[in-house]
Amino acid sequence: MSPAPRSKQQIQALYKLREMILAGEFAPGERVSELAVVERLGISRTPVRLALTILQHEGFLQGLPGGGYRVREFSLQDVLDAIEIRGVLEGAAARLAAERRPSAEELAELQATCAAMDSIVIKPMSEEVLEQYSELNGRFHSQLLALSKSPMLSRSLAHVEALPFASPNAFVFVGFAQSEQSDILKFGQHQHADIVEAIAQGEGGRAEALAREHARLARRNLATAQKRMDLYEKVPGSFLFEAGAAPDETGADG
């Protein structure tokens, strides 16, 4: 089943709050309350509450016993490992989906989402395009996982994705020109189409390999962003990493 669509306010709250955390407007360990976020964003409490819950799931925030949240801190290796493990699990999901041969009706939702993404990536790059693509991308990965018909994989992926930059929508475009952002989306979308084709053809091994490689796109984007910055501290979210963490000088895609 596809996730319920979010309202425009919910999407805005999520993106604005994530951007604030990545920009360092909240320090690691700092308490983040729902009311304070509502006042800072000027958005009603319901979409803010959902945004906080999603960011907790993504791993940017940690729930506090007495209510509210605090900004989490991670090691860089934690993030890289999480991306790698996500690739293994999503590869398994794609393989199972292909081997279990979904019906035309079951595959139709994934194909429709992929087609909708095709129409997005040809548009001129903008914040709205990124939001639309990210929404559809999350739906695509949810539908792919559903086709595996494996609750065990679903639970495992939920844990792995609870780290910054590890989820399918954790795009890192720091310092990239709009043309480069567009190239990244088009490349990722080409991979989506190949995964759908492999599943439709019942090619389990190919579907698995494609999905694993697709997950590495997040890893390459993060590594490229690190190498493109004059100072590592300029990478959004780098301050969330533990003291002493440093960029991978050899490139993180090895």
DAVEN-V704112 format. One line per field, one symbol per residue. phi: phi as a letter, one per 30 degrees, with the letter a starting at -180 (. if undefined). psi: psi as a letter, one per 30 degrees, with the letter a starting at -180 (. if undefined). A space follows every 10 residues. Layout:
phi = ???
psi = ???
This chain:
phi = .ddddcdddd dddddddddd dddidbdeid dbcddddedd cicddddddd ddddddddjd bbdcedjibb ddbbdddedd dddddddddd ddddddeddd hddedddedd dddddddedd dddedadddd ddddddddde ddddddddhb eddddddedd ddbeicdecd dbcdiddedd eddddddddd dedddddddd dicddddddd dddddddddd ddddddddcd bedddeiddd ddejdbdddc jdcc
psi = kklkklleee eeeeeeeeee effgfklkfk kjleeeeeee fhkleeeeee eeeefeeffe lkkkeglall klklleeeee eeeeeeeeee eeeeeeeefg illeeefeee eeeeeeeefe fflkkleeee eeeeeeeeee eeeeeeffhj eeeeeeeeee fhkkfflfgi kjgkgkleee eeeeeeeeee eeeeeeeeee fgieeeeeee eeeeffeeee eeeeeeffke keffkkffff llkfklljff kgh.
